[in-house]
Amino acid sequence: MVRLAVDLNRCQGYAQCAFLAPEIFAMHGEEALLYNPEAEEAQREKLAQAVAACPVQAILVDAVDAPAEAVPGAR
């Protein structure tokens, strides 16, 4: 699972994310963005494209839920 957050104060409603990753992002009206804060691992590539395409860099992604043994130095 990949957690994400959108800074809705920064988001200007360009909808590039909704175009590139409609399973995660959707526009409600002309300016309101709806999104799933917990994307599936299979959607990681589309999410990365949406993050890169955001002209105001409003999407923040946190790669989470990696098992402790997969993280170097973790116990």
C-alpha positions in Angstrom: 0.0 0.0 0.0 1.1 3.5 -0.7 -0.1 6.4 1.3 -0.6 9.8 -0.3 -1.8 13.2 0.6 -2.8 16.2 -1.6 -2.1 19.7 -0.3 -5.6 21.0 -1.2 -4.4 24.6 -0.5 -1.8 24.2 -3.2 -3.9 22.2 -5.7 -5.2 24.4 -8.5 -7.5 21.9 -10.1 -5.5 21.3 -13.2 -6.7 17.6 -13.1 -3.5 16.1 -14.5 -3.6 13.5 -11.7 -7.3 12.6 -12.5 -6.4 12.1 -16.1 -3.3 10.0 -15.4 -4.6 8.0 -12.4 -8.4 7.9 -12.4 -8.4 5.0 -10.0 -6.9 7.3 -7.4 -8.0 10.8 -8.3 -11.3 12.3 -9.5 -12.5 15.8 -10.0 -15.8 16.8 -8.3 -17.1 19.7 -10.3 -14.5 22.0 -11.8 -12.2 22.6 -8.9 -12.8 20.0 -6.1 -10.4 17.1 -6.0 -11.3 13.7 -4.5 -8.7 11.1 -3.9 -8.0 7.8 -2.2 -5.3 8.4 0.4 -4.3 4.7 0.3 -3.4 3.5 -3.2 -2.8 -0.1 -4.0 0.8 -1.2 -4.8 -0.3 -2.0 -8.4 -1.2 1.6 -9.0 2.3 2.9 -8.0 3.4 3.6 -11.6 0.3 5.6 -12.4 0.6 7.4 -9.1 4.2 8.3 -9.9 3.1 9.7 -13.3 0.4 11.8 -11.6 2.9 13.2 -9.0 5.4 14.1 -11.8 2.6 15.8 -13.9 1.2 18.0 -11.1 2.2 21.5 -12.1 2.1 22.8 -8.5 3.6 19.7 -6.8 0.6 19.3 -4.5 0.8 15.4 -4.3 2.9 13.9 -1.5 3.6 10.2 -1.5 4.8 8.0 1.4 6.0 4.5 0.4 4.9 2.6 3.5 4.1 -0.8 4.9 7.4 -2.3 3.9 8.2 -5.2 6.2 10.9 -4.3 8.8 13.3 -6.9 7.3 13.1 -5.1 4.0 14.3 -1.8 5.5 18.0 -1.6 6.0 19.0 -1.0 9.6 15.5 -1.8 10.9 15.0 -4.3 13.6 
